């Protein structure tokens, strides 16, 4: 059974993309529609800093074609301030935004702080509170979380370990769910190196798709054409067996 890959970037509203990617005369309000002509998915990253309103999320949904998918990054209130405490209350506003995206809502990304040590009990309680009808991925920035106990917890709830590369650090390449979420991020000054890294990931994912790929693989990866010259921080995603 074939794999479906969804390739996009982390965010789309970047002024320095105008010229390298967006036409110079294109109004910012039209950027998402233009972006969606070239990519099948995008990660809403600004939601980490400030949640959009449900009306804004519906407008984004309506600005994109059928089959387009939004991944959305959870608010830092949930992951960095509450540190996964009181999930039923802390998740409420975030989940309202995901509902406004309707059938275009894809994976929910929870990025944990880089200096928060592993707390499997807190993670287990949070996983129990997550909606069962959503794909959820966890980017575990502190290496203390990269251990078998955490992987087993994620597997139990079919939550993905987010495979990532950041500032020279590569996380373990662990699959814990029937989908996988991959984030690749490099500073703009490393654009040439980023092109080489993307080629390596592309080869690796092609080999993976031919072998032991989960039922639905989802990556968010930086496009390597014109956008690589404009922004080297990005993401992508893929699916095996059925379309998201």
C-alpha positions in Angstrom: 0.0 0.0 0.0 1.5 3.4 -1.1 2.5 6.3 1.1 1.0 9.8 0.8 3.5 12.6 1.5 2.3 16.0 2.5 5.1 18.6 2.0 4.9 22.1 3.4 6.5 24.7 5.7 6.2 26.0 9.2 4.1 29.1 8.6 3.4 31.0 5.4 3.3 34.7 6.5 6.9 35.8 6.0 7.6 39.2 4.3 11.1 38.0 3.1 9.4 35.3 1.0 8.0 38.1 -1.2 10.2 38.0 -4.3 11.8 34.6 -3.9 8.4 32.9 -3.6 5.4 35.2 -3.5 5.0 37.7 -6.4 6.1 41.2 -5.4 2.7 42.6 -6.2 0.7 40.0 -4.3 -1.1 41.3 -1.2 -0.4 39.5 2.1 -4.0 38.6 2.4 -3.6 36.5 -0.7 -0.5 34.7 0.4 -2.2 31.6 1.9 -4.2 31.0 -1.3 -1.0 31.3 -3.4 0.9 29.1 -1.0 -1.8 26.4 -1.2 -1.4 26.3 -5.0 2.2 24.9 -4.4 1.9 22.9 -1.1 -0.6 20.4 0.3 -0.1 21.3 3.9 1.2 24.0 6.3 2.0 24.1 10.0 0.3 26.9 11.8 3.2 28.0 14.0 2.0 31.4 15.2 -0.6 29.6 17.4 2.3 28.8 19.7 2.5 32.5 20.6 -1.1 33.5 20.3 -4.1 31.4 19.4 -6.0 32.6 16.3 -9.8 33.2 16.7 -12.2 30.5 15.5 -13.3 33.0 12.8 -9.7 33.4 11.6 -9.3 29.6 11.5 -12.4 29.3 9.4 -11.2 32.0 7.0 -7.9 30.0 6.5 -9.9 26.9 5.9 -12.0 28.7 3.3 -8.9 30.2 1.6 -7.5 26.8 0.7 -8.6 24.1 -1.7 -10.2 20.7 -0.9 -7.6 18.2 0.3 -5.4 20.9 1.9 -4.4 20.1 5.5 -3.3 22.3 8.4 -1.1 21.0 11.1 -1.3 23.3 14.2 1.2 23.9 17.0 -0.2 24.0 20.5 -0.1 27.1 22.5 3.0 27.6 24.7 0.5 28.1 27.6 -0.2 24.4 27.4 3.4 23.2 26.9 5.7 25.8 28.5 3.6 27.6 31.1 1.3 24.8 32.4 3.8 22.1 31.3 0.9 19.8 30.5 -0.8 20.3 33.8 -4.7 20.5 34.0 -5.0 19.3 30.4 -8.8 19.4 30.2 -9.0 23.1 31.0 -5.7 24.2 29.3 -6.7 22.4 26.0 -10.1 23.9 25.7 -9.3 27.1 23.7 -6.8 25.3 21.5 -9.2 22.5 20.6 -11.9 25.1 19.7 -9.5 26.5 17.0 -8.8 23.0 15.7 -12.6 22.4 15.4 -12.9 25.6 13.4 -10.5 24.1 10.8 -13.0 21.3 10.2 -11.9 18.5 8.0 -8.8 20.4 7.0 -7.3 20.0 10.5 -4.4 17.5 10.5 -1.9 16.7 13.3 -1.7 18.7 16.5 1.9 19.4 17.5 3.0 19.7 21.1 6.5 21.1 21.5 7.9 20.6 25.0 10.5 23.0 26.5 14.2 22.4 25.9 15.1 22.4 29.6 12.2 20.6 31.1 13.3 17.2 32.3 11.4 14.1 31.5 8.1 13.7 33.5 6.4 10.5 32.2 3.5 10.8 34.8 2.6 14.3 33.6 2.8 13.1 29.9 0.6 10.0 30.6 -2.1 12.2 32.2 -2.0 14.6 29.3 -2.2 11.8 26.7 -5.3 10.4 28.4 -7.0 13.8 28.0 -6.4 14.2 24.3 -9.2 13.7 21.8 -9.2 10.3 20.3 -10.1 11.6 16.8 -7.0 13.7 16.4 -3.5 12.8 15.4 -1.1 14.2 18.0 2.7 14.6 17.8 5.2 15.5 20.5 8.4 17.3 19.8 10.5 16.6 22.9 13.3 19.2 22.9 15.0 18.0 26.1 17.0 14.8 25.4 16.0 13.3 28.8 12.6 12.5 27.1 14.3 10.3 24.5 13.9 7.0 26.4 12.0 3.8 26.1 9.5 4.6 28.8 8.3 7.7 26.9 8.3 5.8 23.6 6.0 3.1 25.1 3.7 5.8 26.5 3.4 7.4 23.1 2.7 4.1 21.4 0.0 3.2 23.9 -2.0 6.3 22.8 -0.9 6.2 19.1 0.8 9.6 19.5 3.8 10.3 17.3 7.3 11.0 18.5 8.2 14.1 16.4 11.5 13.4 14.6 13.4 16.7 14.3 16.6 18.3 13.3 17.5 21.6 14.9 20.8 23.6 15.0 22.9 20.6 14.4 21.0 18.3 16.8 19.2 15.2 15.3 16.6 13.5 17.5 16.3 9.7 17.4 14.3 8.4 14.4 11.6 6.6 16.4 8.1 5.6 15.2 5.5 5.4 17.9 2.2 5.8 16.0 0.6 4.9 12.7 1.9 8.3 11.4 5.2 10.2 11.7 5.8 13.9 12.0 9.2 15.3 10.9 10.4 18.9 11.4 13.6 20.2 9.9 14.8 23.7 10.8 18.0 25.5 9.8 18.9 29.2 10.0 18.9 31.1 6.7 22.8 31.4 6.7 22.9 27.6 6.3 20.8 27.5 3.2 23.3 25.6 1.1 23.8 23.0 3.9 20.0 22.7 4.2 19.7 21.7 0.6 22.1 18.9 1.2 20.3 17.8 4.4 16.9 17.8 2.6 18.4 15.6 -0.2 19.5 13.1 2.5 16.1 13.2 4.2 14.4 12.7 0.9 16.5 9.6 0.1 15.9 8.3 3.6 12.1 8.7 3.4 12.0 7.1 -0.1 13.7 4.1 1.3 11.4 4.1 4.4 8.3 4.2 2.2 9.5 1.1 0.5 10.1 -0.7 3.7 8.8 -0.4 7.3 6.6 2.7 7.0 3.6 3.1 9.4 0.1 3.0 8.1 0.0 6.8 7.8 3.2 8.6 7.6 3.1 12.4 8.0 6.1 14.7 7.6 6.3 18.4 7.2 9.5 19.2 5.4 10.9 22.4 3.7 10.4 22.6 0.0 13.8 22.6 -1.7 13.2 24.9 -4.7 12.7 28.7 -4.5 11.7 28.7 -0.9 15.0 27.2 0.3 16.6 30.5 -0.8 14.1 32.5 1.3 13.7 30.4 4.4 15.6 27.3 5.6 13.4 26.6 8.6 10.5 24.3 7.6 8.5 21.1 7.9 6.6 18.4 5.8 4.3 15.3 6.0 3.2 12.0 4.4 0.6 9.2 4.6 0.5 5.5 3.8 -2.7 3.6 3.1 -5.3 6.3 3.0 -5.4 10.0 2.5 -5.8 12.3 5.5 
